[in-house]
Amino acid sequence: MKNIIIAAGYATRLGELTKNFPKPLLKIGQRSILERMLDDIDAIADIDEHVIISNHKFAHHFEAWKMDIGHKYKKPITIIDDGTESNETRLGAVCDLLFALDKLHIDDDIMVSAADNILFFSFREFIDFAKQKGTSCIMCHEQPSIEKLQRTGVVELDEKSRVVGMEEKPQVPKSHWAVPPFYIYLKKDLPLVLGSVANGCGKDAPGNLAHYMVEHTTMHAWPMSAGRFDIGSLDTYKEACEKFG
């Protein structure tokens, strides 16, 4: 299984902090956000490679990080430059994923993540869940706030955790199961992934692909066993440094 981290955004909500530097490499204490994720994922036997997708503006930062830190990981790290140089010309998360799949000729199970969260569980649990179900999978967590549900993907599940419906940013959510940006797509479903944008899938958010896949194949959702801290703004970055640094 390939671990694919989508890190090609420009993090404009963090202002000057990420004007010329990628958010995933910001430090929380002694380790960057990216390192905190990789420290967990690298120890999972199923993972055989880390693929980090960057934009052209920040790619050299990831290459320098790889030279400095990458040697501590057991699995090889590949940096992909998507060629864009501004938020206005960005490909979007789904197109970045397709770009990497095509460039590296990936024909394997993939785990896809956004690199802007501190997680309080191991991806090992998520991978074990997907192996048990034998399907592509997404994560979910209970979100009591209707306002927050209206700003994210929301899924409906049956009694066996199969996804029976998904909506992006619904005004009237049909459940309290919110979807964070972590996904597993099995090799057997890669043709659907590769054809998604050509068949009308949205390009910008990784949740667009999850929504498309739910409508075209069987998927299950793993309820997160613990929480996460989403770093989406300057205030939340400062809060993360105070709490976890």
C-alpha positions in Angstrom: 0.0 0.0 0.0 1.2 3.5 -0.9 0.8 6.3 1.6 -0.1 9.4 -0.5 -0.1 12.7 1.3 -1.7 15.7 -0.5 0.3 18.7 0.4 0.0 20.9 -2.6 -2.2 23.6 -1.2 -1.1 27.2 -0.4 -2.7 27.5 3.1 -3.7 31.1 2.5 -5.6 31.3 5.8 -2.3 31.2 7.7 -1.2 34.4 6.1 2.4 35.4 6.2 3.4 32.1 8.0 2.7 30.1 4.9 3.2 32.7 2.2 6.6 31.1 1.3 6.5 27.9 3.3 4.3 24.8 3.3 1.9 24.3 6.2 2.8 20.5 6.6 6.4 21.4 7.5 5.4 23.9 10.2 6.7 22.8 13.6 4.6 21.8 16.5 7.2 21.6 19.2 10.2 19.7 17.9 8.4 17.9 15.0 6.6 19.2 12.0 2.9 18.3 11.3 4.1 16.0 8.5 6.6 14.2 10.7 3.9 13.5 13.3 1.9 11.7 10.7 4.8 9.8 9.1 6.2 8.7 12.5 3.0 6.6 12.9 2.4 5.6 9.2 6.0 4.5 8.6 5.8 1.8 11.3 2.9 0.1 9.5 4.0 -3.0 7.7 1.4 -2.7 4.9 2.9 0.7 3.8 5.9 0.4 1.4 6.3 4.0 0.2 5.4 7.5 1.1 4.4 9.9 -1.7 4.1 13.6 -0.9 2.5 15.8 -3.5 3.6 19.4 -3.4 3.1 22.5 -5.6 6.1 23.9 -7.5 6.5 26.9 -5.2 7.1 24.7 -2.1 8.6 21.6 -3.6 12.1 22.6 -2.8 11.2 22.9 0.9 10.0 19.3 0.9 13.1 18.1 -1.0 15.3 19.9 1.6 13.2 18.3 4.4 13.7 14.9 2.8 17.5 15.3 2.7 17.5 16.5 6.3 14.9 14.2 7.9 13.8 11.6 5.4 16.6 9.2 6.3 15.0 8.4 9.6 12.1 6.6 7.9 12.3 3.0 6.8 10.0 3.4 3.8 11.2 5.4 0.7 9.9 9.0 0.3 9.0 10.4 -3.1 8.2 14.1 -3.6 6.0 15.0 -6.5 5.9 18.6 -7.9 2.5 19.4 -9.5 4.0 22.4 -11.4 1.7 25.1 -10.0 2.9 28.3 -8.4 -0.1 30.0 -7.0 -3.4 29.4 -5.2 -5.2 30.7 -8.3 -3.6 28.1 -10.6 -3.7 25.1 -8.1 -4.8 21.8 -9.6 -7.1 20.9 -6.7 -6.7 17.9 -4.3 -8.3 15.3 -6.6 -6.3 16.4 -9.7 -3.2 16.3 -7.6 -3.9 12.7 -6.6 -4.6 11.7 -10.2 -1.4 13.5 -11.3 0.7 11.5 -8.9 -1.0 8.2 -9.7 -0.2 8.8 -13.4 3.3 10.1 -13.0 4.4 7.2 -10.8 2.3 4.5 -12.6 0.8 3.4 -9.2 -1.2 0.2 -9.4 -1.6 -0.6 -5.7 -3.9 0.0 -2.7 -3.5 3.6 -1.6 -4.1 5.5 1.6 -4.7 9.2 0.9 -4.4 11.9 3.6 -4.3 15.6 4.0 -1.3 16.8 6.0 -2.8 19.4 8.3 -4.0 17.4 11.3 -2.6 16.1 14.6 -4.0 12.7 15.2 -4.6 10.9 18.5 -5.0 7.4 17.0 -2.9 5.2 14.6 -3.6 4.7 11.0 -2.9 1.0 11.7 -6.5 0.7 13.0 -7.9 2.3 9.8 -5.9 -0.1 7.5 -6.9 -3.1 9.6 -10.6 -2.0 9.2 -10.2 -1.8 5.4 -8.6 -5.2 5.3 -11.5 -6.7 7.3 -14.2 -5.1 5.2 -12.4 -5.8 1.9 -13.6 -2.5 0.4 -12.3 1.1 -0.1 -13.0 3.0 3.1 -13.3 6.5 4.6 -13.1 7.7 8.2 -15.8 9.3 10.1 -16.4 10.8 13.5 -19.5 12.0 15.4 -20.0 15.7 15.2 -22.8 17.2 17.3 -22.6 20.7 15.9 -25.0 21.2 13.0 -23.0 24.3 12.0 -19.8 22.3 11.6 -21.6 19.5 9.8 -22.7 22.1 7.2 -19.1 22.8 6.4 -17.9 19.2 5.8 -18.8 15.9 4.2 -21.5 13.9 6.1 -22.3 10.2 5.6 -25.1 7.9 6.4 -24.2 4.4 7.5 -26.0 1.1 7.9 -25.6 -1.3 10.9 -22.4 -2.8 9.4 -20.7 0.6 8.8 -21.3 0.5 5.0 -21.8 4.0 3.6 -25.3 4.3 2.1 -25.1 8.0 1.4 -22.8 11.0 1.5 -23.4 14.8 1.1 -20.9 17.6 0.9 -21.7 20.6 3.2 -25.4 19.7 3.6 -27.7 22.5 4.8 -29.8 19.7 6.5 -27.4 17.0 7.6 -28.9 13.5 7.6 -26.6 12.2 10.3 -23.9 13.3 12.7 -21.1 11.4 11.0 -18.6 13.9 9.7 -15.8 12.8 7.3 -12.2 13.9 7.9 -9.7 13.9 4.9 -8.4 10.3 5.3 -9.2 7.6 2.8 -8.2 4.1 1.6 -8.8 3.2 -2.1 -8.2 -0.4 -3.0 -6.4 -1.3 -6.2 -9.6 -2.8 -7.6 -11.2 0.6 -7.4 -8.3 2.6 -9.0 -10.0 2.6 -12.5 -12.9 4.5 -10.8 -10.5 6.9 -9.2 -8.6 7.6 -12.4 -11.8 8.2 -14.3 -13.5 10.3 -11.6 -12.8 13.9 -12.9 -13.5 13.0 -16.5 -16.9 11.7 -15.3 -17.9 14.8 -13.3 -16.1 14.5 -9.9 -15.2 17.8 -8.3 -11.5 18.7 -8.4 -10.8 20.9 -5.3 -11.4 19.0 -2.1 -10.4 15.4 -1.4 -14.0 14.8 -0.1 -15.2 15.3 -3.7 -13.6 12.1 -4.7 -15.0 10.2 -1.6 -18.5 11.4 -2.5 -18.0 10.2 -6.1 -16.7 6.8 -5.0 -19.6 6.3 -2.6 -21.9 6.6 -5.6 -19.9 4.1 -7.7 -18.6 1.4 -5.5 -19.2 -0.2 -2.0 -17.4 1.7 0.7 -17.3 1.4 4.5 -16.5 4.1 7.1 -14.3 3.6 10.1 -15.4 5.5 13.2 -12.3 7.2 14.5 -11.2 5.6 17.8 -9.9 9.0 19.1 -9.8 12.6 18.1 -7.8 14.9 15.9 -6.8 18.5 15.8 -7.3 20.3 12.5 -4.9 23.1 11.8 -6.7 25.3 9.4 -6.0 28.8 10.5 -3.3 30.9 12.3 -5.3 30.7 15.5 -5.6 26.9 15.4 -1.9 26.6 14.6 -1.0 28.8 17.6 -3.4 26.7 19.7 -1.8 23.5 18.6 1.7 24.8 19.5 0.4 25.7 23.0 -1.4 22.4 23.6 0.9 19.9 21.9 4.3 21.6 21.5 
